[in-house]
Amino acid sequence: MFDGLVRQKTRMLVLGIETSGLEGSVAIVRDDICLGEKNLNQVGRRHAQALVLEIGELLRAHSLTPRDVELVAVSRGPGSFTGLRVGMVCAKTFAYATGCRFIAVDTFAAIAENAPADLTRLFVIEDAQRDDLFVGEYARSPLQQWKQVPPVRIVSTDNFLQSRSDMAIVTGPGVAKFETETLSENWLQDPKIWRPRASTIASLGRLHEQSTYDKPASEECDFWRASPFYLRLSAAEEKRANMKQDEIP
């Protein structure tokens, strides 16, 4: 899973938290070796208290304590509004309580890591509701890391389908939105690689955190400033904003 990641010599125990979609997970990783990974049920993904219990069980299963964790890496989105919030709050609280370092990781970059090693460019998509898609385009860097080409954006489903060539490689949870048998064979159709894993979030978090060590803290590395990546308000927030706008005389 981590073939595309640059390996560092510094040893580090990382907790990964992934709650961006319908299936969530938590993992503990040391030096890109996954010691353990636990899938989350619906309750564990949507409620911070249950998520904390799942993390505690995973650590105890490997004779570890929260204080042993040196870095907590959390999936920042795009993805589920509720899931991302729960994961972010949990990761921030964990970092604050234990004193470990913190980093928020691009969810789509973690999905790209699942792709076959011979690919050099691909699109990652997620259902943005309202007949739209979140679309990220990624290319491998000379160091074999996936990098965003343009920023992740919202595109209508029709526009995305019309603008992509048959040669474009497409993956991500949004593929499930389509009848896969009608798609080009270049759309990666294995559901196992559409979704991000907490183990990949942890490994990417370690890589990125060490590459920014001794540099000014970015928002992604500061749990006071880090926030989920939404691109737009939730339906409930938009409704509330419109109601406030209507109240203005």
DOVEXGU-916826 format. One line per 2 residues: number of its first residue (from 1); their letters; for each residue x, y, z of N, C-alpha, C, CB. Coordinates in Angstrom, 1 decimal. Glycine has a CB too. Example, Ala and Ser with C-alpha at 12.3 -4.5 7.8 and 13.67 -1.06 7.14 Angstrom:
1	as	13.2/-5.7/7.8/12.3/-4.5/7.8/13.2/-3.3/7.8/11.3/-4.5/9.0; 12.8/-2.2/7.1/13.7/-1.1/7.1/12.9/0.0/7.9/14.1/-0.6/5.7
END
This chain:
1	mf	0.8/-1.2/0.0/0.0/0.0/0.0/0.9/1.3/0.0/-0.9/0.0/1.2; 2.1/1.2/0.6/2.9/2.4/0.7/4.1/2.4/-0.3/3.4/2.4/2.1
3	dg	4.0/1.7/-1.4/5.1/1.6/-2.3/5.5/3.0/-2.8/4.8/0.7/-3.4; 4.5/3.9/-3.0/4.9/5.2/-3.5/5.4/6.2/-2.5/3.7/5.8/-4.2
5	lv	5.5/5.8/-1.2/5.9/6.8/-0.2/7.4/6.8/0.0/5.2/6.5/1.1; 8.0/7.9/0.2/9.4/8.0/0.5/9.7/7.6/1.9/10.0/9.5/0.2
7	rq	10.6/6.7/2.2/10.7/6.2/3.5/11.8/7.0/4.3/11.1/4.7/3.5; 11.5/7.3/5.5/12.4/8.0/6.4/13.1/7.1/7.4/11.7/9.2/7.1
9	kt	14.2/7.5/7.9/14.9/6.6/8.9/14.4/6.9/10.3/16.4/6.9/8.8; 13.9/8.1/10.5/13.5/8.4/11.9/12.3/7.5/12.3/13.1/9.9/12.0
11	rm	12.4/6.9/13.4/11.3/6.0/13.9/10.2/6.9/14.5/11.8/5.0/14.9; 8.9/6.5/14.2/7.8/7.3/14.7/6.6/6.4/14.8/7.6/8.5/13.8
13	lv	5.9/6.5/15.9/4.6/5.7/16.0/3.5/6.7/15.7/4.4/5.1/17.4; 2.6/6.4/14.7/1.6/7.3/14.2/0.2/6.6/14.4/1.9/7.7/12.8
15	lg	-0.7/7.4/14.9/-2.1/7.0/14.9/-2.8/7.7/13.7/-2.8/7.4/16.2; -3.5/6.9/12.9/-4.2/7.4/11.7/-5.7/7.3/12.0/-3.9/6.6/10.5
17	ie	-6.4/8.3/11.6/-7.9/8.4/11.8/-8.5/8.7/10.5/-8.3/9.4/12.9; -9.4/7.9/10.0/-10.1/8.1/8.7/-11.6/8.0/8.8/-9.6/7.1/7.6
19	ts	-12.3/9.1/8.7/-13.8/9.1/8.9/-14.5/9.9/7.8/-14.1/9.7/10.3; -13.9/9.9/6.6/-14.4/10.8/5.6/-15.6/10.2/4.9/-13.4/11.1/4.6
21	gl	-15.9/8.9/5.0/-16.9/8.3/4.2/-17.8/7.3/5.0/-16.3/7.6/3.0; -18.5/6.5/4.2/-19.4/5.5/4.9/-18.6/4.5/5.7/-20.3/4.8/3.9
23	eg	-17.4/4.2/5.2/-16.6/3.2/5.9/-15.4/4.0/6.5/-16.1/2.1/5.0; -15.2/3.9/7.8/-14.1/4.6/8.5/-13.1/3.5/9.1/-14.6/5.5/9.6
25	sv	-12.0/4.0/9.5/-11.0/3.1/10.1/-10.0/3.9/11.0/-10.2/2.3/9.1; -9.4/3.2/11.9/-8.3/3.8/12.7/-7.1/2.8/12.6/-8.7/4.0/14.2
27	ai	-5.9/3.3/12.7/-4.7/2.4/12.5/-3.5/3.0/13.3/-4.3/2.3/11.0; -2.6/2.1/13.7/-1.4/2.5/14.2/-0.3/2.0/13.3/-1.2/2.0/15.7
29	vr	0.7/2.9/13.0/1.7/2.6/12.0/3.1/3.0/12.6/1.4/3.4/10.7; 4.0/2.2/12.5/5.4/2.5/12.9/6.3/2.3/11.7/5.9/1.7/14.1
31	dd	6.9/3.4/11.3/7.9/3.4/10.1/7.3/2.8/8.9/9.1/2.6/10.6; 6.0/3.1/8.6/5.3/2.7/7.4/4.9/1.2/7.5/6.1/2.9/6.2
33	ic	5.1/0.6/8.7/4.6/-0.8/8.9/3.4/-0.7/9.8/5.7/-1.6/9.6; 2.3/-1.2/9.2/1.0/-1.1/9.9/1.0/-2.2/11.0/-0.2/-1.3/8.9
35	lg	0.9/-1.7/12.3/0.9/-2.7/13.4/-0.6/-3.2/13.6/1.3/-2.0/14.7; -1.5/-2.4/13.2/-2.9/-2.8/13.4/-3.9/-1.8/12.8/-3.3/-3.0/14.9
37	ek	-5.0/-2.2/12.3/-6.0/-1.4/11.7/-7.4/-1.9/12.0/-5.8/-1.3/10.1; -8.3/-1.0/12.3/-9.6/-1.5/12.8/-10.6/-0.7/12.0/-9.7/-1.2/14.3
39	nl	-11.6/-1.4/11.4/-12.7/-0.8/10.7/-13.7/-0.3/11.7/-13.3/-1.8/9.7; -14.3/0.9/11.4/-15.3/1.5/12.3/-16.7/1.1/11.9/-15.1/3.0/12.4
41	nq	-17.5/0.9/12.8/-18.9/0.7/12.5/-19.6/2.1/12.3/-19.7/-0.1/13.5; -20.8/2.2/12.0/-21.5/3.5/11.7/-21.4/4.4/13.0/-22.9/3.3/11.3
43	vg	-21.6/3.8/14.1/-21.6/4.6/15.4/-20.2/5.1/15.6/-22.1/3.7/16.6; -19.2/4.3/15.5/-17.8/4.7/15.7/-17.4/5.8/14.8/-16.9/3.5/15.6
45	rr	-18.0/5.8/13.6/-17.6/6.9/12.6/-18.2/8.2/12.9/-17.9/6.4/11.2; -19.4/8.2/13.5/-20.2/9.4/13.6/-20.2/10.0/15.0/-21.6/9.1/13.2
47	ha	-19.6/9.3/16.0/-19.7/9.9/17.3/-18.3/9.8/17.9/-20.7/9.1/18.2; -17.8/11.0/18.4/-16.4/11.1/18.9/-16.2/10.2/20.1/-16.1/12.5/19.3
49	qa	-17.1/10.0/21.0/-16.9/9.1/22.1/-16.7/7.7/21.7/-18.1/9.2/23.1; -17.4/7.2/20.8/-17.3/5.8/20.3/-15.9/5.7/19.6/-18.4/5.4/19.4
51	lv	-15.5/6.7/18.9/-14.2/6.7/18.1/-13.1/6.6/19.1/-14.1/7.9/17.3; -13.2/7.3/20.2/-12.1/7.3/21.2/-12.0/5.8/21.8/-12.4/8.3/22.4
53	le	-13.2/5.2/22.0/-13.2/3.8/22.5/-12.5/2.9/21.6/-14.6/3.4/22.9; -12.8/3.0/20.3/-12.2/2.2/19.2/-10.7/2.4/19.2/-12.8/2.5/17.9
55	ig	-10.2/3.6/19.4/-8.8/3.9/19.4/-8.1/3.2/20.6/-8.5/5.4/19.3; -8.8/3.4/21.7/-8.3/2.8/23.0/-8.1/1.2/22.9/-9.2/3.1/24.1
57	el	-9.1/0.6/22.3/-9.1/-0.9/22.1/-7.9/-1.2/21.1/-10.4/-1.4/21.5; -7.7/-0.5/20.1/-6.7/-0.8/19.1/-5.3/-0.7/19.8/-6.7/0.1/17.9
59	lr	-5.1/0.4/20.6/-3.8/0.6/21.3/-3.6/-0.5/22.3/-3.8/2.0/22.0; -4.6/-0.9/23.1/-4.4/-1.9/24.1/-4.1/-3.3/23.4/-5.7/-2.0/24.9
61	ah	-4.7/-3.5/22.3/-4.4/-4.8/21.6/-3.0/-4.9/21.2/-5.3/-4.9/20.4; -2.2/-3.8/21.2/-0.8/-3.9/20.8/0.1/-3.4/21.9/-0.6/-3.0/19.5
63	sl	-0.5/-3.5/23.2/0.2/-3.1/24.4/0.8/-1.7/24.3/1.4/-4.1/24.6; 0.0/-0.8/23.8/0.4/0.6/23.7/-0.5/1.5/24.5/0.5/1.0/22.2
65	tp	-0.1/2.7/24.8/-0.9/3.7/25.5/-1.0/4.9/24.6/-0.4/4.0/26.9; -1.9/5.8/24.8/-2.0/7.0/24.1/-0.7/7.8/24.1/-3.1/7.9/24.6
67	rd	0.0/7.8/25.2/1.3/8.5/25.4/2.4/8.0/24.5/1.7/8.5/26.8; 2.2/6.8/24.0/3.2/6.2/23.1/3.1/6.8/21.7/3.1/4.7/23.0
69	ve	2.0/7.4/21.4/1.8/7.9/20.0/2.5/9.2/19.9/0.3/8.1/19.7; 3.3/9.4/18.8/4.1/10.6/18.6/3.5/11.5/17.6/5.5/10.2/18.1
71	lv	2.6/11.0/16.8/1.9/11.9/15.8/0.5/11.3/15.5/2.7/11.9/14.5; -0.5/12.1/15.5/-1.8/11.7/15.1/-2.1/12.4/13.7/-2.9/12.1/16.2
73	av	-2.5/11.6/12.8/-2.8/12.0/11.4/-4.3/11.8/11.1/-1.9/11.3/10.3; -5.0/12.8/10.6/-6.4/12.6/10.4/-6.8/13.0/9.0/-7.2/13.5/11.4
75	sr	-7.7/12.3/8.4/-8.3/12.6/7.1/-9.1/13.9/7.1/-9.1/11.5/6.6; -8.7/14.9/6.3/-9.3/16.2/6.3/-10.4/16.5/5.3/-8.3/17.3/6.2
77	gp	-10.6/15.5/4.3/-11.6/15.7/3.3/-11.0/15.9/1.9/-12.5/16.9/3.7; -11.9/16.1/0.9/-13.4/16.1/1.0/-14.0/14.8/1.5/-13.9/16.5/-0.4
79	gs	-15.3/15.0/1.9/-16.0/13.8/2.4/-17.2/14.2/3.2/-15.1/12.9/3.2; -17.7/13.3/4.0/-18.9/13.5/4.8/-18.7/14.6/5.8/-19.2/12.2/5.6
81	ft	-19.7/15.5/5.9/-19.6/16.7/6.8/-19.4/16.2/8.2/-20.8/17.6/6.7; -20.4/15.3/8.6/-20.4/14.8/10.0/-19.1/13.9/10.3/-21.6/13.9/10.3
83	gl	-18.8/13.0/9.4/-17.6/12.2/9.6/-16.3/13.0/9.8/-17.5/11.2/8.5; -16.1/13.9/8.9/-14.9/14.7/9.0/-14.8/15.5/10.3/-14.8/15.7/7.8
85	rv	-15.9/16.1/10.7/-15.9/16.8/11.9/-15.6/16.0/13.1/-17.3/17.5/12.1; -16.2/14.8/13.2/-15.9/13.9/14.3/-14.5/13.5/14.3/-16.8/12.6/14.2
87	gm	-13.9/13.1/13.1/-12.5/12.7/13.1/-11.6/13.8/13.5/-12.2/12.2/11.7; -11.9/15.0/13.0/-11.0/16.2/13.3/-11.0/16.5/14.8/-11.4/17.4/12.5
89	vc	-12.2/16.5/15.4/-12.3/16.8/16.8/-11.6/15.8/17.6/-13.8/16.9/17.2; -11.8/14.5/17.3/-11.1/13.4/18.0/-9.6/13.6/17.9/-11.5/12.1/17.4
91	ak	-9.0/13.8/16.7/-7.6/14.0/16.5/-7.1/15.2/17.3/-7.3/14.1/15.0; -7.8/16.3/17.2/-7.3/17.5/17.9/-7.3/17.2/19.5/-8.2/18.7/17.6
93	tf	-8.3/16.6/19.9/-8.4/16.3/21.4/-7.3/15.4/21.8/-9.8/15.7/21.7; -7.1/14.4/21.0/-6.0/13.4/21.3/-4.6/14.1/21.3/-6.0/12.3/20.2
95	ay	-4.4/14.9/20.4/-3.1/15.6/20.3/-2.9/16.6/21.5/-2.9/16.5/19.0; -4.0/17.3/21.9/-4.0/18.2/23.0/-3.8/17.4/24.3/-5.3/19.0/23.1
97	at	-4.4/16.3/24.5/-4.4/15.5/25.7/-3.1/14.8/25.9/-5.5/14.5/25.8; -2.5/14.3/24.8/-1.2/13.6/24.9/0.0/14.3/24.7/-1.3/12.4/24.0
99	gc	-0.1/15.5/24.0/1.1/16.3/23.7/1.8/15.8/22.4/2.0/16.3/24.8; 1.1/14.9/21.7/1.8/14.4/20.4/1.6/15.4/19.3/1.2/13.0/20.0
101	rf	2.3/15.3/18.2/2.2/16.2/17.1/0.9/15.8/16.3/3.4/16.1/16.2; 0.5/16.7/15.5/-0.8/16.6/14.8/-0.6/17.0/13.3/-1.9/17.5/15.4
103	ia	-1.3/16.3/12.4/-1.4/16.7/11.0/-2.7/16.3/10.4/-0.1/16.2/10.2; -3.2/17.1/9.5/-4.4/16.8/8.7/-4.0/16.5/7.3/-5.4/18.0/8.7
105	vd	-4.5/15.4/6.8/-4.0/14.8/5.5/-5.1/14.9/4.4/-3.5/13.4/5.7; -4.7/15.2/3.2/-5.6/15.2/2.1/-6.2/13.8/1.8/-4.8/15.7/0.8
107	tf	-7.5/13.7/2.0/-8.2/12.4/1.8/-8.0/11.9/0.4/-9.6/12.5/2.1; -8.0/12.7/-0.6/-7.9/12.2/-2.0/-6.5/11.7/-2.3/-8.3/13.3/-3.0
109	aa	-5.5/12.3/-1.7/-4.1/11.9/-1.9/-4.0/10.4/-1.3/-3.1/12.8/-1.2; -4.7/10.2/-0.2/-4.6/8.8/0.4/-5.3/7.8/-0.5/-5.3/8.8/1.8
111	ia	-6.4/8.2/-1.2/-7.1/7.3/-2.1/-6.1/7.1/-3.3/-8.4/8.0/-2.6; -5.4/8.1/-3.8/-4.5/7.9/-4.9/-3.4/6.9/-4.6/-3.9/9.3/-5.3
113	en	-3.0/6.8/-3.3/-2.0/5.9/-2.9/-2.4/4.4/-3.2/-1.7/6.0/-1.4; -3.7/4.2/-3.2/-4.2/2.8/-3.5/-4.1/2.4/-4.9/-5.7/2.7/-3.1
115	ap	-3.8/3.3/-5.8/-3.8/3.0/-7.3/-2.6/2.2/-7.6/-3.8/4.3/-8.1; -2.7/1.4/-8.7/-1.5/0.6/-9.2/-0.2/1.5/-9.3/-1.8/0.0/-10.5
117	ad	0.9/0.9/-9.0/2.2/1.6/-8.9/2.6/2.1/-10.3/3.2/0.7/-8.4; 2.1/1.6/-11.4/2.6/2.0/-12.7/1.8/3.3/-13.2/2.4/0.9/-13.7
119	lt	0.8/3.7/-12.5/0.1/4.9/-12.9/0.8/6.2/-12.5/-1.3/4.9/-12.3; 0.7/7.2/-13.4/1.4/8.5/-13.1/0.5/9.6/-13.0/2.4/8.7/-14.1
121	rl	-0.8/9.4/-13.3/-1.7/10.5/-13.3/-3.1/9.9/-13.2/-1.6/11.5/-14.6; -4.0/10.5/-12.4/-5.4/10.0/-12.2/-6.3/11.1/-11.7/-5.4/8.8/-11.4
123	fv	-7.6/10.8/-11.8/-8.6/11.6/-11.1/-9.2/10.9/-10.0/-9.7/12.0/-12.2; -9.4/11.6/-8.9/-10.1/11.0/-7.7/-11.5/11.7/-7.6/-9.3/11.1/-6.4
125	ie	-12.6/11.0/-7.5/-13.9/11.6/-7.4/-14.7/11.1/-6.2/-14.7/11.4/-8.7; -15.5/12.0/-5.7/-16.4/11.6/-4.6/-17.7/12.3/-4.9/-15.8/12.1/-3.2
127	da	-18.8/11.7/-4.5/-20.2/12.2/-4.7/-20.4/13.4/-3.8/-21.3/11.1/-4.3; -20.6/14.6/-4.4/-20.8/15.8/-3.7/-22.3/16.1/-3.5/-20.2/17.0/-4.4
129	qr	-23.2/15.2/-3.9/-24.6/15.3/-3.8/-25.1/16.4/-4.8/-25.1/15.8/-2.4; -26.4/16.6/-5.0/-27.0/17.5/-5.9/-26.4/17.4/-7.3/-26.7/19.0/-5.4
131	dd	-26.2/16.1/-7.7/-25.7/15.8/-9.1/-24.3/16.4/-9.4/-26.7/16.2/-10.1; -23.5/16.6/-8.3/-22.2/17.1/-8.5/-21.2/16.1/-8.0/-22.0/18.5/-7.7
133	lf	-19.9/16.4/-8.3/-18.8/15.5/-7.9/-17.7/16.4/-7.3/-18.2/14.7/-9.0; -17.0/16.0/-6.2/-15.7/16.5/-5.8/-14.7/15.9/-6.7/-15.4/16.3/-4.3
135	vg	-13.9/16.6/-7.4/-12.9/16.1/-8.3/-11.5/16.6/-8.0/-13.3/16.5/-9.8; -10.6/15.6/-7.8/-9.2/16.0/-7.6/-8.4/15.3/-8.7/-8.7/15.6/-6.2
137	ey	-7.4/16.0/-9.3/-6.5/15.5/-10.3/-5.1/15.4/-9.6/-6.5/16.3/-11.6; -4.5/14.2/-9.8/-3.2/14.0/-9.1/-2.1/13.4/-10.1/-3.4/13.0/-7.9
139	ar	-0.9/13.9/-9.9/0.2/13.4/-10.7/1.3/12.9/-9.7/0.7/14.4/-11.7; 2.1/11.9/-10.1/3.2/11.5/-9.3/4.4/12.5/-9.5/3.7/10.0/-9.7
141	sp	5.0/12.8/-8.4/6.2/13.7/-8.4/7.4/12.8/-8.7/6.3/14.5/-7.1; 8.6/13.5/-9.0/9.8/12.7/-9.2/10.1/11.8/-8.0/11.0/13.6/-9.4
143	lq	9.6/12.2/-6.8/9.9/11.4/-5.6/8.8/10.3/-5.4/9.9/12.3/-4.3; 7.9/10.1/-6.4/6.9/9.1/-6.4/5.8/9.4/-5.4/7.5/7.8/-6.0
145	qw	5.6/10.7/-5.1/4.5/11.1/-4.2/3.4/11.7/-5.1/4.9/12.2/-3.2; 2.1/11.5/-4.7/1.0/12.0/-5.5/0.8/13.5/-5.1/-0.3/11.2/-5.2
147	kq	0.7/14.3/-6.1/0.5/15.8/-5.8/-0.7/16.3/-6.6/1.8/16.6/-6.2; -1.4/17.2/-6.0/-2.6/17.8/-6.7/-2.0/18.6/-7.8/-3.4/18.7/-5.7
149	vp	-2.8/18.5/-9.0/-2.4/19.3/-10.1/-3.1/20.6/-10.0/-2.7/18.6/-11.5; -4.4/20.7/-10.3/-5.2/21.9/-9.8/-5.8/21.6/-8.5/-6.3/22.3/-10.9
151	pv	-6.3/22.6/-7.8/-7.0/22.3/-6.5/-8.2/21.4/-6.7/-7.4/23.6/-5.8; -8.6/20.7/-5.7/-9.9/19.9/-5.7/-11.0/20.9/-5.9/-10.1/19.1/-4.4
153	ri	-12.0/20.4/-6.8/-13.0/21.3/-7.1/-14.4/20.6/-7.2/-12.7/22.0/-8.5; -15.5/21.3/-7.3/-16.8/20.8/-7.5/-17.1/20.9/-9.0/-17.9/21.5/-6.6
155	vs	-17.5/19.8/-9.6/-17.9/19.7/-11.0/-19.2/19.0/-11.2/-16.8/19.1/-11.9; -20.1/19.4/-12.0/-21.3/18.7/-12.3/-21.0/17.3/-12.9/-22.3/19.5/-13.2
157	td	-21.8/16.3/-12.6/-21.5/15.0/-13.1/-21.5/15.0/-14.6/-22.6/14.0/-12.6; -22.4/15.6/-15.2/-22.5/15.7/-16.7/-21.2/16.3/-17.3/-23.7/16.4/-17.2
159	nf	-20.8/17.4/-16.7/-19.6/18.1/-17.2/-18.3/17.2/-17.0/-19.3/19.4/-16.5; -18.3/16.5/-15.9/-17.1/15.6/-15.7/-17.1/14.5/-16.7/-17.1/15.1/-14.3
161	lq	-18.2/13.9/-17.0/-18.2/12.8/-17.9/-17.9/13.2/-19.3/-19.6/12.1/-17.9; -18.4/14.4/-19.7/-18.2/14.9/-21.1/-16.8/15.4/-21.3/-19.2/16.1/-21.3
163	sr	-16.1/15.9/-20.2/-14.8/16.5/-20.4/-13.7/15.5/-20.3/-14.6/17.6/-19.4; -14.0/14.3/-19.8/-12.9/13.3/-19.6/-12.8/12.4/-20.9/-13.2/12.4/-18.4
165	sd	-11.5/12.1/-21.2/-11.3/11.2/-22.4/-11.4/9.8/-21.9/-9.9/11.5/-23.0; -11.6/8.9/-22.8/-11.7/7.5/-22.4/-10.4/6.9/-21.8/-12.0/6.6/-23.6
167	ma	-9.3/7.7/-22.0/-8.0/7.3/-21.5/-7.8/7.7/-20.1/-6.9/7.8/-22.4; -8.6/8.6/-19.6/-8.4/9.1/-18.2/-8.6/8.0/-17.2/-9.4/10.3/-17.9
169	iv	-7.7/8.0/-16.2/-7.8/7.0/-15.1/-8.6/7.7/-14.0/-6.4/6.6/-14.6; -9.7/7.0/-13.5/-10.6/7.6/-12.5/-10.8/6.6/-11.4/-12.0/8.0/-13.1
171	tg	-10.7/7.1/-10.2/-10.9/6.2/-9.0/-11.6/7.1/-7.9/-9.6/5.7/-8.4; -11.9/6.4/-6.8/-12.5/7.1/-5.7/-13.9/6.7/-5.4/-12.5/8.6/-5.9
173	pg	-14.4/7.0/-4.2/-15.8/6.6/-3.8/-16.9/7.0/-4.8/-16.1/7.1/-2.4; -16.6/8.1/-5.5/-17.6/8.6/-6.5/-17.9/7.6/-7.6/-17.2/9.9/-7.0
175	va	-17.0/6.7/-7.9/-17.2/5.7/-8.9/-18.5/4.9/-8.7/-16.0/4.8/-9.1; -18.8/4.7/-7.4/-19.9/3.9/-7.0/-21.2/4.6/-7.5/-20.0/3.7/-5.5
177	kf	-21.2/5.9/-7.8/-22.3/6.6/-8.3/-22.8/6.2/-9.6/-22.0/8.1/-8.3; -21.9/5.5/-10.4/-22.2/5.1/-11.7/-22.4/3.6/-11.9/-21.1/5.6/-12.7
179	et	-23.0/3.2/-13.0/-23.1/1.8/-13.3/-21.8/1.4/-14.0/-24.3/1.5/-14.3; -20.9/0.8/-13.2/-19.5/0.6/-13.6/-19.4/-0.2/-14.9/-18.7/-0.1/-12.5
181	et	-20.3/-1.0/-15.2/-20.1/-1.8/-16.5/-20.3/-0.9/-17.7/-21.2/-2.9/-16.5; -20.8/0.3/-17.6/-20.9/1.2/-18.8/-19.7/2.1/-18.9/-22.2/2.0/-18.7
183	ls	-18.8/2.1/-17.9/-17.7/3.0/-17.9/-16.5/2.5/-18.7/-17.3/3.3/-16.5; -15.6/3.4/-19.0/-14.3/3.0/-19.7/-13.6/2.0/-18.7/-13.5/4.2/-20.0
185	en	-12.8/1.1/-19.3/-12.0/0.2/-18.5/-10.9/0.9/-17.7/-11.4/-0.9/-19.4; -10.6/2.2/-18.0/-9.7/2.9/-17.3/-10.2/3.5/-16.0/-9.1/4.1/-18.2
187	wl	-11.5/3.4/-15.8/-12.0/3.7/-14.5/-11.7/2.5/-13.5/-13.6/4.0/-14.5; -11.0/2.7/-12.5/-10.6/1.6/-11.6/-11.9/1.1/-10.9/-9.5/2.1/-10.6
189	qd	-12.2/-0.1/-11.1/-13.5/-0.6/-10.7/-13.5/-1.6/-9.5/-14.2/-1.3/-11.8; -12.4/-1.6/-8.8/-12.3/-2.5/-7.6/-12.7/-1.6/-6.4/-10.8/-3.0/-7.4
191	pk	-13.8/-1.8/-5.8/-14.3/-1.0/-4.6/-13.3/-1.0/-3.5/-15.6/-1.5/-4.1; -12.4/-1.9/-3.4/-11.4/-2.0/-2.3/-10.4/-0.8/-2.4/-10.7/-3.3/-2.3
193	iw	-10.2/-0.3/-3.6/-9.2/0.8/-3.7/-9.8/2.2/-3.9/-8.3/0.5/-4.8; -11.2/2.2/-3.8/-11.8/3.5/-4.0/-11.7/4.4/-2.7/-13.3/3.3/-4.3
195	rp	-11.6/3.7/-1.6/-11.7/4.4/-0.3/-10.4/4.5/0.4/-12.7/3.7/0.6; -10.2/5.6/1.2/-9.0/5.8/1.9/-8.9/4.9/3.1/-8.8/7.3/2.3
197	ra	-7.7/4.6/3.6/-7.5/3.7/4.8/-6.7/4.6/5.8/-6.7/2.5/4.4; -7.0/4.3/7.1/-6.4/5.0/8.1/-4.9/4.7/8.1/-7.0/4.6/9.5
199	st	-4.5/3.5/7.7/-3.0/3.2/7.7/-2.3/4.1/6.6/-2.8/1.7/7.3; -3.0/4.4/5.5/-2.4/5.3/4.5/-2.4/6.7/5.0/-3.1/5.2/3.2
201	ia	-3.4/7.2/5.7/-3.4/8.5/6.3/-2.3/8.6/7.3/-4.8/8.7/7.1; -2.0/7.6/8.1/-0.9/7.7/9.1/0.4/7.8/8.4/-1.0/6.4/9.9
203	sl	0.6/7.0/7.3/1.9/6.9/6.6/2.2/8.3/5.9/2.0/5.8/5.7; 1.1/8.8/5.2/1.3/10.1/4.6/1.5/11.2/5.6/0.0/10.4/3.7
205	gr	0.8/11.1/6.7/1.0/12.1/7.8/2.4/12.1/8.3/0.0/11.8/8.9; 3.0/11.0/8.5/4.4/10.9/8.9/5.3/11.5/7.9/4.8/9.5/9.2
207	lh	5.1/11.2/6.6/5.9/11.7/5.5/5.9/13.2/5.5/5.5/11.0/4.2; 4.6/13.7/5.5/4.5/15.2/5.3/5.0/15.9/6.6/3.0/15.5/5.1
209	eq	4.7/15.4/7.7/5.1/16.1/9.0/6.6/16.1/9.0/4.6/15.3/10.2; 7.3/15.1/8.6/8.8/15.1/8.7/9.4/16.0/7.6/9.3/13.7/8.6
211	st	8.7/16.1/6.5/9.2/17.0/5.4/9.0/18.5/5.8/8.5/16.7/4.1; 8.1/18.8/6.7/7.9/20.2/7.2/8.6/20.5/8.5/6.5/20.5/7.2
213	yd	9.3/19.5/9.1/10.0/19.7/10.4/10.9/20.9/10.3/10.7/18.4/10.8; 11.0/21.7/11.3/11.9/22.9/11.4/11.4/24.0/10.4/13.3/22.5/11.0
215	kp	10.2/23.9/9.8/9.6/24.9/9.0/8.5/25.6/9.8/9.2/24.4/7.7; 8.1/26.8/9.5/7.0/27.4/10.2/5.7/26.5/10.1/6.6/28.8/9.6
217	as	5.0/26.4/11.2/3.8/25.5/11.3/2.8/26.0/10.3/3.3/25.5/12.7; 2.3/25.0/9.5/1.2/25.3/8.5/-0.1/25.0/9.2/1.4/24.5/7.2
219	ee	-1.2/25.4/8.6/-2.5/25.1/9.2/-2.7/23.6/9.4/-3.6/25.7/8.3; -2.3/22.8/8.4/-2.5/21.4/8.5/-1.8/20.8/9.7/-2.0/20.7/7.3
221	cd	-0.7/21.4/10.2/0.1/20.9/11.3/-0.3/21.5/12.7/1.5/21.0/11.1; -1.2/22.4/12.7/-1.6/23.2/13.9/-3.0/22.8/14.3/-1.5/24.7/13.6
223	fw	-3.2/22.0/15.3/-4.6/21.6/15.7/-5.5/22.7/16.1/-4.5/20.5/16.7; -4.9/23.9/16.4/-5.8/25.0/16.7/-6.4/25.6/15.5/-5.0/26.1/17.5
225	ra	-5.7/25.5/14.4/-6.2/26.2/13.1/-6.7/25.2/12.1/-5.1/26.9/12.5; -6.4/23.9/12.2/-6.8/23.0/11.2/-8.3/22.8/11.2/-6.1/21.6/11.4
227	sp	-8.8/22.6/10.0/-10.3/22.4/9.9/-10.6/21.4/8.7/-11.0/23.7/9.6; -11.7/20.8/8.7/-12.1/19.9/7.6/-12.1/20.7/6.3/-13.4/19.2/7.8
229	fy	-11.9/20.0/5.2/-11.9/20.6/3.9/-13.3/20.2/3.2/-10.7/20.1/3.0; -14.2/21.2/3.2/-15.5/21.0/2.7/-15.8/21.4/1.3/-16.5/21.7/3.6
231	lr	-15.2/22.5/0.8/-15.5/23.1/-0.4/-16.8/24.0/-0.4/-15.5/22.1/-1.5; -17.8/23.5/0.3/-19.0/24.3/0.3/-19.7/23.9/1.6/-19.9/24.0/-0.9
233	ls	-20.7/24.7/2.0/-21.5/24.5/3.2/-22.4/23.2/3.0/-22.4/25.7/3.5; -22.7/22.6/4.1/-23.7/21.5/4.1/-25.1/22.1/3.7/-23.7/20.8/5.4
235	aa	-26.0/21.2/3.4/-27.3/21.6/3.0/-28.0/22.4/4.2/-28.2/20.4/2.6; -27.8/21.9/5.4/-28.4/22.5/6.6/-27.8/23.9/6.8/-28.2/21.6/7.8
237	ee	-26.5/24.0/6.6/-25.8/25.3/6.8/-26.2/26.3/5.7/-24.3/25.2/6.8; -26.4/25.8/4.5/-26.9/26.7/3.4/-28.3/27.2/3.7/-26.8/26.0/2.1
239	kr	-29.1/26.3/4.2/-30.5/26.7/4.5/-30.5/27.7/5.6/-31.3/25.4/4.9; -29.7/27.5/6.6/-29.6/28.5/7.7/-29.1/29.8/7.2/-28.7/27.9/8.8
241	an	-28.1/29.8/6.4/-27.6/31.1/5.8/-28.6/31.8/5.0/-26.3/30.8/5.0; -29.4/31.0/4.2/-30.4/31.7/3.4/-31.5/32.3/4.2/-31.0/30.6/2.4
243	mk	-31.9/31.6/5.3/-32.9/32.1/6.2/-32.4/33.4/6.9/-33.2/31.1/7.3; -31.1/33.5/7.2/-30.6/34.7/7.8/-30.6/35.8/6.8/-29.2/34.5/8.3
245	qd	-30.3/35.5/5.5/-30.3/36.5/4.4/-31.7/37.0/4.2/-29.7/35.8/3.1; -32.7/36.1/4.3/-34.0/36.6/4.1/-34.5/37.5/5.2/-35.0/35.4/4.0
247	ei	-33.9/37.4/6.4/-34.3/38.2/7.5/-33.7/39.6/7.4/-33.8/37.6/8.8; -32.7/39.8/6.6/-32.1/41.2/6.5/-33.1/42.1/5.7/-30.8/41.1/5.7
249	p	-33.4/43.2/6.4/-34.4/44.1/5.7/-33.9/44.8/4.4/-34.8/45.2/6.7
END
